[in-house]
Amino acid sequence: MDWQLLGLSFIAVFLSELGDKSQLAAIALGGSSKFPQAVFFGTASALLLTSFLGVLVGQGIAEILPTNIVKITAAIGFAIMGIRLLLSGEEEPEDSENS
């Protein structure tokens, strides 16, 4: 087992999930439920399944494409999303009072 990779994967997923919509959904469900343990096991198993599917897809893509191309494609995708988020924050909302 590669412990460094395990730790890096844990930290990356943990930090990316903080404040995520799935965490907010878990908070809402946990706060309105009489059985928070069921919410915990449901959300934990959902995260486990999505992570498992992501690893399977990643492994399949890595067998078809070189790792460098996958990394470059992911970096470009994240850069595009980041730029779009930055630019969407600059737009001013329309003033409905002047219409």
C-alpha positions, 0 to 999 in steps of 0.5 A: 500500500502506498501510504503517501498516495492514501494520505494525499487522496484523503486530504484532497477529497476531504478538503474538496468536500468541505462546504460542498452541496453534498455536505449541505444536503447531509446537514439538512437531512441530519437536522431534520431527521430522527435518525442521524445515523441513517443519514450518516451511513447513507451519505457515507456510502454514497460518497464511497460509491461515487469515489469508487466509480471515479477510480474505475473510470480513471483507471479505464481512461488511464489504460486508453490515454497517457497519464500526461494527457489526462492530467493536462485535460483535467488541468485545462478543465479546472482552469476553464471552470475557475475562469468562468466562476471568476468572470461570472462574479463580475456581472452586475445584476439588472436593476428591475426598478428602472425597467 
